[in-house]
Amino acid sequence: MTGKFYGIGVGPGDPGLLTLRAADLLKTAAVICIPRSAADNESTALKAAGAFIGESAAIIEVPTPMTRDKDVLEAEWRRGAEKIAAHLAAGCNVAFITIGDAMLFSTYTYLLKHVRALLPAVEVESVPGVTSFAAAAAHLNLPLAEGPEKLAVVPAVDDPEALRPLLAAFDSIVLMKVAGKYDAIVALLAELGLRDKAVYVSRLGYPDQFVTRDLDSLVGKKRDYLSLILVKKGGL
């Protein structure tokens, strides 16, 4: 009998933000798969969920290389899915844990496609998690959107100029994955008169979490991968 595959969002990093459903499943899953990039000393998802994982669970790492090469990524997702499918086929329930929400910018969604290709009849449950930007807004007591306001959530990993029409069209904008293009993003916000209506949040929920409204202070400096910028035209 094939096991059940779970994709579990474990929130932004604070173990206290895991859902009850996530905690219950982590206690009972026979196999826990964790994403791990070569740059990680320890999986960020495992840090958030580790205290809830059952003592008898097998922990399996699924490589998630920090690259945008589609061929490399597809090969790793396929290998990861093959590992997962083997355990499922043996009758084990398998949970893949992912930082934030399972269905938003998550490696889980790519693995799920490959697992379903290998095991079309597999039973799947995706468990939502608290997103980093929802946690950041709550930490700041800052409503992301009210009434008719429009909200955009954008991965800012390509040309920051592509953000210009979005910054014009939306009342609130969440800029995800800002580390690589940070300086250009800040320059664009300054040009549009939005620099003082933005806040930078990094590693929320971790001991070294960092929040600042002085975006200029980080220009030219190294930023953490787990960082975002919230922009609210109505003011912070």
NORMO-V741003 format. One record per residue. N is the residue number from 1. PHI is phi in whole degrees, 0 to 359 (NA if undefined). D_FIRST is the distance of its C-alpha to the first C-alpha in Angstrom with 1 decimal. Layout:
n=N phi=PHI d_first=D_FIRST
n=N phi=PHI d_first=D_FIRST
This chain:
n=1 phi=NA d_first=0.0
n=2 phi=290 d_first=3.8
n=3 phi=287 d_first=6.5
n=4 phi=258 d_first=9.6
n=5 phi=256 d_first=12.8
n=6 phi=245 d_first=16.1
n=7 phi=250 d_first=19.5
n=8 phi=243 d_first=22.0
n=9 phi=283 d_first=25.7
n=10 phi=253 d_first=27.6
n=11 phi=83 d_first=31.0
n=12 phi=281 d_first=34.1
n=13 phi=148 d_first=34.3
n=14 phi=282 d_first=35.4
n=15 phi=303 d_first=32.7
n=16 phi=290 d_first=34.3
n=17 phi=261 d_first=33.3
n=18 phi=294 d_first=29.5
n=19 phi=283 d_first=28.2
n=20 phi=298 d_first=27.0
n=21 phi=298 d_first=23.6
n=22 phi=299 d_first=23.4
n=23 phi=299 d_first=24.6
n=24 phi=297 d_first=22.1
n=25 phi=292 d_first=19.0
n=26 phi=295 d_first=20.6
n=27 phi=288 d_first=21.0
n=28 phi=247 d_first=17.3
n=29 phi=296 d_first=15.4
n=30 phi=286 d_first=14.3
n=31 phi=230 d_first=15.7
n=32 phi=246 d_first=18.7
n=33 phi=259 d_first=20.0
n=34 phi=237 d_first=23.7
n=35 phi=285 d_first=26.1
n=36 phi=211 d_first=29.0
n=37 phi=266 d_first=32.1
n=38 phi=298 d_first=34.5
n=39 phi=278 d_first=37.1
n=40 phi=280 d_first=35.1
n=41 phi=285 d_first=36.1
n=42 phi=208 d_first=33.1
n=43 phi=302 d_first=30.5
n=44 phi=295 d_first=32.1
n=45 phi=294 d_first=28.7
n=46 phi=293 d_first=28.1
n=47 phi=301 d_first=31.6
n=48 phi=285 d_first=30.9
n=49 phi=254 d_first=27.5
n=50 phi=306 d_first=27.8
n=51 phi=292 d_first=29.1
n=52 phi=260 d_first=26.1
n=53 phi=282 d_first=23.4
n=54 phi=298 d_first=22.0
n=55 phi=297 d_first=23.6
n=56 phi=270 d_first=20.5
n=57 phi=291 d_first=19.0
n=58 phi=275 d_first=19.0
n=59 phi=257 d_first=21.4
n=60 phi=237 d_first=21.1
n=61 phi=273 d_first=24.0
n=62 phi=246 d_first=23.7
n=63 phi=300 d_first=27.3
n=64 phi=230 d_first=29.0
n=65 phi=299 d_first=32.4
n=66 phi=276 d_first=35.4
n=67 phi=215 d_first=36.3
n=68 phi=249 d_first=36.7
n=69 phi=287 d_first=36.3
n=70 phi=297 d_first=33.6
n=71 phi=295 d_first=32.8
n=72 phi=296 d_first=32.3
n=73 phi=296 d_first=30.1
n=74 phi=300 d_first=27.9
n=75 phi=297 d_first=27.5
n=76 phi=291 d_first=26.5
n=77 phi=297 d_first=24.1
n=78 phi=294 d_first=22.4
n=79 phi=295 d_first=22.3
n=80 phi=297 d_first=20.9
n=81 phi=296 d_first=18.2
n=82 phi=295 d_first=17.3
n=83 phi=299 d_first=17.0
n=84 phi=296 d_first=14.8
n=85 phi=298 d_first=12.5
n=86 phi=297 d_first=12.2
n=87 phi=290 d_first=11.1
n=88 phi=298 d_first=8.6
n=89 phi=296 d_first=7.2
n=90 phi=277 d_first=7.4
n=91 phi=95 d_first=5.3
n=92 phi=270 d_first=8.8
n=93 phi=281 d_first=10.5
n=94 phi=239 d_first=13.3
n=95 phi=243 d_first=16.7
n=96 phi=258 d_first=19.5
n=97 phi=261 d_first=22.9
n=98 phi=218 d_first=25.9
n=99 phi=295 d_first=29.5
n=100 phi=76 d_first=30.8
n=101 phi=257 d_first=28.7
n=102 phi=296 d_first=25.3
n=103 phi=249 d_first=26.7
n=104 phi=230 d_first=30.2
n=105 phi=50 d_first=31.2
n=106 phi=243 d_first=27.9
n=107 phi=301 d_first=26.2
n=108 phi=305 d_first=22.9
n=109 phi=295 d_first=23.7
n=110 phi=286 d_first=24.1
n=111 phi=298 d_first=21.0
n=112 phi=302 d_first=19.0
n=113 phi=300 d_first=20.5
n=114 phi=288 d_first=19.5
n=115 phi=298 d_first=15.9
n=116 phi=293 d_first=15.7
n=117 phi=293 d_first=17.6
n=118 phi=279 d_first=15.1
n=119 phi=228 d_first=12.0
n=120 phi=302 d_first=13.7
n=121 phi=266 d_first=11.0
n=122 phi=297 d_first=9.9
n=123 phi=276 d_first=11.0
n=124 phi=231 d_first=14.2
n=125 phi=227 d_first=16.8
n=126 phi=257 d_first=20.2
n=127 phi=253 d_first=22.4
n=128 phi=292 d_first=26.1
n=129 phi=228 d_first=28.5
n=130 phi=292 d_first=32.3
n=131 phi=282 d_first=33.9
n=132 phi=298 d_first=36.7
n=133 phi=284 d_first=39.3
n=134 phi=293 d_first=38.5
n=135 phi=295 d_first=38.9
n=136 phi=295 d_first=42.0
n=137 phi=298 d_first=43.6
n=138 phi=294 d_first=42.9
n=139 phi=300 d_first=44.4
n=140 phi=271 d_first=47.5
n=141 phi=54 d_first=47.7
n=142 phi=243 d_first=47.9
n=143 phi=294 d_first=46.7
n=144 phi=291 d_first=44.9
n=145 phi=203 d_first=46.1
n=146 phi=227 d_first=48.2
n=147 phi=55 d_first=49.2
n=148 phi=275 d_first=49.5
n=149 phi=298 d_first=49.0
n=150 phi=256 d_first=46.7
n=151 phi=240 d_first=44.2
n=152 phi=239 d_first=42.8
n=153 phi=241 d_first=40.2
n=154 phi=228 d_first=40.9
n=155 phi=281 d_first=39.8
n=156 phi=266 d_first=43.2
n=157 phi=250 d_first=42.3
n=158 phi=252 d_first=44.4
n=159 phi=282 d_first=48.0
n=160 phi=304 d_first=49.2
n=161 phi=300 d_first=51.6
n=162 phi=292 d_first=48.7
n=163 phi=280 d_first=48.5
n=164 phi=305 d_first=52.1
n=165 phi=293 d_first=51.4
n=166 phi=290 d_first=48.5
n=167 phi=294 d_first=50.8
n=168 phi=281 d_first=53.3
n=169 phi=270 d_first=51.1
n=170 phi=249 d_first=49.0
n=171 phi=281 d_first=50.3
n=172 phi=228 d_first=47.7
n=173 phi=226 d_first=45.9
n=174 phi=260 d_first=43.1
n=175 phi=258 d_first=43.4
n=176 phi=268 d_first=40.3
n=177 phi=54 d_first=40.2
n=178 phi=270 d_first=44.0
n=179 phi=303 d_first=44.6
n=180 phi=289 d_first=45.3
n=181 phi=243 d_first=47.7
n=182 phi=304 d_first=49.1
n=183 phi=300 d_first=52.8
n=184 phi=291 d_first=52.9
n=185 phi=294 d_first=51.0
n=186 phi=297 d_first=53.6
n=187 phi=298 d_first=56.4
n=188 phi=293 d_first=55.1
n=189 phi=298 d_first=54.8
n=190 phi=296 d_first=58.3
n=191 phi=299 d_first=59.6
n=192 phi=271 d_first=58.2
n=193 phi=74 d_first=59.5
n=194 phi=247 d_first=56.0
n=195 phi=299 d_first=56.1
n=196 phi=275 d_first=57.3
n=197 phi=244 d_first=54.7
n=198 phi=227 d_first=51.8
n=199 phi=222 d_first=50.0
n=200 phi=259 d_first=48.0
n=201 phi=229 d_first=45.1
n=202 phi=226 d_first=43.4
n=203 phi=53 d_first=40.6
n=204 phi=298 d_first=40.6
n=205 phi=95 d_first=39.1
n=206 phi=261 d_first=39.8
n=207 phi=302 d_first=42.8
n=208 phi=258 d_first=44.5
n=209 phi=301 d_first=44.1
n=210 phi=217 d_first=47.0
n=211 phi=226 d_first=48.5
n=212 phi=208 d_first=51.8
n=213 phi=262 d_first=53.8
n=214 phi=270 d_first=56.0
n=215 phi=297 d_first=54.1
n=216 phi=297 d_first=57.0
n=217 phi=293 d_first=56.7
n=218 phi=256 d_first=53.5
n=219 phi=297 d_first=54.9
n=220 phi=82 d_first=54.9
n=221 phi=250 d_first=52.6
n=222 phi=285 d_first=49.1
n=223 phi=247 d_first=46.6
n=224 phi=285 d_first=43.1
n=225 phi=301 d_first=40.1
n=226 phi=275 d_first=38.9
n=227 phi=219 d_first=41.9
n=228 phi=209 d_first=42.8
n=229 phi=234 d_first=46.0
n=230 phi=259 d_first=46.4
n=231 phi=242 d_first=49.3
n=232 phi=227 d_first=50.8
n=233 phi=296 d_first=53.9
n=234 phi=287 d_first=55.0
n=235 phi=103 d_first=55.4
n=236 phi=266 d_first=53.6
